[in-house]
């Protein structure tokens, strides 16, 4: 993969944190720290997009399922039971 050189500015506190990350031995240099942060952000963004799409689909399914005959207490009880069993 082709690398592109970037020049960035960080605060002293951020610089200290980056140096501390390198000192742990997990990273060889500042570029590795920043690339790792970017990868993490990219993954989180992809996960959030997937979660939003799943939520949209659940909302559509809920709207299409019609009106329930259950009371709010029964609905909450079912939701709690599903949450405890891991089937949420």
Helices and strands as residue ranges (DSSP letters): H 12-23, H 30-64, H 72-85
